[in-house]
């Protein structure tokens, strides 16, 4: 990917992680390479052992831990998370392996400026264990979906999908790795579209370059 023309100031984003944060790393790397015109204001995790936090620290990005197990309800946790995110004033909230089902109030607060990446060709295989389910179903292709987050689990308006072939000798790990390669390319690309104001959500319809996305 070539360097972008930075006619606009970098897009301020907050990234939420629960685990390894490989998609976070792809975003960090493309910002450093000048191919993504964004600035990560903070990385927030609900898990103290999330390696994504370490990735952020290595890149000198502010981090926060908000341990969901310390709160008595999903709504209480989400209220604290909302306050934490808002103090950074991001234009976009990026879920990068954030393993929490979010309350309707939280989702509606950030609707249209919160995106998620999911390792399946939605609407197939919402939820967990997507690679295992694709293999068990005998699918010939698998992939990823990037979507705006809505109150329906993995059911928000789809922005972009990328597919990969499924080979007869694939394991969950080999298939997951093939999907990850595409995730690391696709997620920064979509964030760049948002930074360039080429991506919008209008009346629940995804618009890219003034054209509705039809999937």
C-alpha positions in Angstrom: 0.0 0.0 0.0 1.4 3.4 -0.9 1.8 6.4 1.4 -1.4 8.5 1.7 -1.7 12.1 1.0 -2.2 13.7 4.4 -4.5 16.6 3.4 -6.5 16.1 6.6 -5.2 15.8 10.2 -4.9 12.2 11.4 -8.1 10.5 12.3 -8.2 10.1 16.1 -9.2 6.5 17.0 -9.5 4.4 20.2 -8.9 0.7 19.8 -10.5 -1.9 22.1 -8.7 -5.2 22.6 -9.1 -8.3 24.7 -6.3 -10.5 23.4 -3.2 -10.7 21.2 -3.9 -7.6 19.2 -2.5 -8.6 15.9 -5.0 -6.3 14.1 -3.9 -3.5 16.4 -0.3 -4.2 15.4 -1.3 -4.0 11.7 -2.9 -0.6 12.4 0.2 0.6 14.3 2.5 -0.5 11.5 0.5 1.2 8.7 0.4 4.4 10.7 4.2 4.2 11.1 4.6 3.5 7.4 2.5 6.5 6.4 -0.1 4.4 4.7 -2.8 5.1 7.2 -3.6 8.7 8.2 -4.8 8.0 11.8 -3.7 8.5 15.4 -4.4 6.0 18.1 -5.3 8.1 21.1 -5.6 5.0 23.4 -5.8 1.3 23.5 -8.3 0.0 26.1 -8.6 -3.6 27.3 -10.9 -5.5 29.6 -8.2 -8.1 30.3 -4.9 -7.4 32.2 -3.0 -10.1 30.3 -4.1 -8.9 26.8 -0.9 -8.8 24.7 -2.5 -5.9 22.8 -1.7 -3.7 25.8 2.0 -4.6 25.5 1.9 -3.8 21.7 0.5 -0.4 22.5 3.1 0.3 25.2 5.9 -0.6 22.8 4.5 2.0 20.4 4.2 4.6 23.2 0.4 4.6 22.9 -1.6 5.4 26.1 -3.3 2.3 27.6 -6.1 1.6 30.0 -7.3 -1.5 31.7 -11.0 -1.7 32.6 -11.5 -5.1 34.0 -15.1 -6.2 33.4 -15.0 -8.7 36.2 -14.9 -5.8 38.7 -18.3 -4.5 37.7 -21.7 -5.9 38.8 -23.4 -5.5 35.5 -22.7 -5.1 31.8 -24.4 -1.7 31.8 -22.1 -0.5 34.6 -19.0 -1.7 32.8 -20.2 -0.1 29.6 -20.9 3.2 31.3 -17.3 3.3 32.6 -16.0 2.3 29.2 -18.0 5.0 27.5 -16.6 7.7 29.8 -13.0 6.4 29.2 -13.4 6.4 25.5 -15.0 9.9 25.3 -12.2 11.6 27.1 -10.0 10.9 24.1 -12.6 12.4 21.7 -12.1 9.8 19.0 -13.8 10.1 15.6 -13.8 6.3 15.3 -13.8 3.4 17.8 -12.1 0.3 16.5 -12.9 -3.2 18.0 -9.8 -5.4 17.4 -10.6 -8.7 19.1 -12.7 -7.1 21.9 -14.5 -10.1 23.4 -17.4 -8.4 25.0 -21.1 -8.4 24.1 -21.9 -4.7 24.4 -25.1 -3.2 25.8 -27.6 -1.5 23.5 -27.0 1.9 25.2 -23.2 1.7 24.5 -23.7 0.6 20.9 -26.3 3.3 20.2 -24.0 5.9 21.7 -21.3 5.1 19.2 -23.4 4.0 16.3 -22.0 5.0 13.0 -18.5 5.5 14.4 -17.7 2.1 15.8 -16.5 -0.8 13.6 -15.6 -4.4 14.2 -13.8 -7.1 12.3 -15.2 -10.7 12.4 -13.5 -13.8 11.0 -16.3 -15.1 8.8 -18.3 -14.1 5.7 -21.3 -12.8 7.6 -24.1 -13.5 8.0 -22.4 -17.0 8.3 -21.0 -17.9 11.7 -21.8 -15.1 14.0 -20.1 -15.5 17.4 -17.2 -17.8 18.2 -15.3 -20.7 16.6 -15.9 -19.5 13.1 -13.0 -21.4 11.5 -14.0 -24.7 13.1 -17.6 -24.2 11.9 -16.5 -23.4 8.4 -14.4 -26.6 8.2 -17.2 -28.7 9.7 -19.7 -27.3 7.1 -17.3 -28.2 4.3 -17.2 -24.6 3.0 -15.1 -24.0 -0.1 -14.4 -20.4 1.0 -14.2 -18.5 4.2 -13.1 -15.0 5.1 -13.7 -11.9 7.1 -16.2 -9.1 7.4 -15.8 -5.6 8.6 -19.0 -4.0 9.8 -20.4 -1.1 11.8 -21.4 -2.3 15.2 -25.1 -2.6 15.9 -27.2 -4.0 18.7 -27.4 -7.3 16.9 -24.3 -9.5 17.6 -22.1 -9.5 14.5 -25.1 -8.2 12.6 -24.3 -4.5 11.8 -24.1 -3.0 8.3 -21.3 -4.7 6.4 -18.6 -2.4 5.0 -16.2 -4.9 3.4 -15.7 -8.6 3.0 -12.6 -10.6 1.9 -12.6 -14.3 1.1 -10.0 -17.0 1.2 -10.1 -20.5 -0.2 -10.6 -23.5 2.2 -8.2 -26.3 1.3 -8.9 -30.0 2.0 -6.0 -30.4 4.4 -6.8 -27.2 6.3 -6.8 -27.1 10.1 -8.4 -24.4 12.2 -5.0 -22.9 12.7 -4.0 -22.9 9.0 -7.3 -21.4 8.0 -7.2 -18.8 10.7 -3.7 -17.7 9.6 -4.9 -17.3 6.0 -7.8 -15.2 7.2 -5.6 -13.1 9.5 -3.3 -12.1 6.6 -6.3 -10.6 4.9 -7.6 -9.0 8.1 -4.3 -7.2 8.5 -4.7 -5.7 5.1 -8.4 -4.9 5.1 -8.8 -3.3 8.5 -6.4 -0.4 8.0 -7.8 0.1 4.5 -11.3 0.6 5.9 -10.0 2.9 8.6 -8.3 4.9 5.9 -11.6 5.2 4.0 -13.2 6.6 7.2 -10.2 9.0 7.6 -10.7 10.3 4.0 -14.4 10.7 4.6 -15.1 8.1 1.8 -17.0 5.9 4.2 -20.3 6.8 5.8 -23.3 5.2 7.4 -26.5 6.9 6.3 -29.9 5.5 7.4 -28.2 2.1 8.2 -26.8 2.0 4.7 -23.1 1.8 4.1 -21.9 4.4 1.6 -18.4 4.3 0.1 -17.4 7.0 -2.4 -21.1 8.1 -2.6 -22.1 4.6 -3.6 -24.2 2.3 -1.5 -22.5 -1.0 -0.6 -24.6 -4.0 -1.9 -23.6 -7.4 -0.4 
